Amino acid sequence: MMSDKTFPAKILLFGEYSIIKNSMALSVPYPLFEGKLTFARKERSKDLELQAFVRFLKKMEKEGKFDFDFDISSLEFDIGQGLYFDSSIPQGFGVGSSGALCASIYDRYAQRSDLNKESTAVLKKRFSVIESHFHGASSGIDPLISYLDLPILIDQKGELIPVQLPSNLEYGRGSIGKGAIFLLNTGRSRKTEPLVNLFLEKCKSKAFNEDCMEQILPVTNNCITSFLEGRFEELSKPFERLSRLQYEFFLPMIPTFYQDVWRQGLEQGEFLLKLCGAGGGGFLLGFCDDFKKVSKQLEEHEIRPLFRF
């Protein structure tokens, strides 16, 4: 019987691009968007994306890329019977639409003999192979976040550590306080690969590495430490510094229409914006001390609180 288990989207709070240079990174599940495997109640055309995914999984299995048993034949049969991924996660917005799909398929069709041996490192490796169908290469982190439904800290050694969110923080609209970390919807999808390639090209410049990355890495780490310790008043300072550095060095990753809004936040000090993932579209991540006030300032834009504090 098909489970009704759902798998959430994810948000990379801190660490975009700098994680490539070994900064810390922090990613959290985002339950507003979610997806699940289900069967169509009415006749519908076969899910071509899932069919292509099955062909890829068969190829990976034949090449010995899996260290676990994958019931691909049952997956293929179910797709023929109308299986599809029912998802509210927007595609091309950097919130893990393919990650949630991979997590749901692994949960349903992977044959695991010893769940206790499924460490975060083992799961990450497995998911990196599975999700590579969608991105050409995958870290495996997005499906891992969705599968575990837990915030994950990636430390400077690359180790993955499940963490707890601060007690003085609430998902969504909440009632804990006036402040918020919020999402601003740019309304446009984007592809990650060209943006990452642009960043890697910039990194070939010694000046870029010295002027940009040597400043961004410690600021990113400070943001993560302040966030996890629930010190949100102190978080505003490194968040502002990160916003300024991204505006200076990552301007091509900020959608043109939102560059003025970004600069407005820096100049007026009522709110701050940073990239949420690779940029280029999708969502921007905001920080403010008074969400009600900022909601009026940004009423022309679609914003939603991610956390309240």
C-alpha angles and dihedrals in degrees: 000000000000113000121230090220112141130205122214132227118248136229124208099217098182136002105058108160093344090077086068086062092048102263118144118267133198125204127179136188115255109208096187087082120043144152140204140185112253142152123254113251091207132043109278136165115273116269102257092190092056091046090054089046091054091052089052093048091051090053092050091048092050090051091052095245095140124078091192136054114269117196093216094155091061090047090051092048092049092051087054088054093054104275114164139160109256103204140167091188110116113235120233093020098104095245098117108264093156090041092058091048092052091047092052094049093047091049092050104037108024113103106216119183098187117028091183090069092058097102120174089257092053093047092046091053093049093047092048089061095043096047094045086086089073102039107024086239129028135186089211091229098114095056089042092057091048094045096048094035088215136119110256127205116204106204127208091269090056094251118145116230124183108225139187122242116240116274091233091063132085132192117240127352095342126158103241097110149323097272126087147181103217144181123237113201113220089191095228132098123223142188117245100206099069091048093050089048089053090052093048089050090053090050090064086073113088090207091055092051093048099040098039116020097040087058099039098050098062092039091053091049090049091052092052094047093049091046096049091047091051094240096142097160088057091044092067093071100055089037089057091047091050091049091053093047092049091049090051100043106020101043093129088060092056112084108248095236091057099047091089091050090049091051091046089058092051093047099044098035096216093113140002132214134205136169118280103210120324096342123213090118135329111087134342119211118232137193128199142157094220114036095179091057094045091048088063092046091051097036091128089062133064108248131166130183114248095182133007124209 
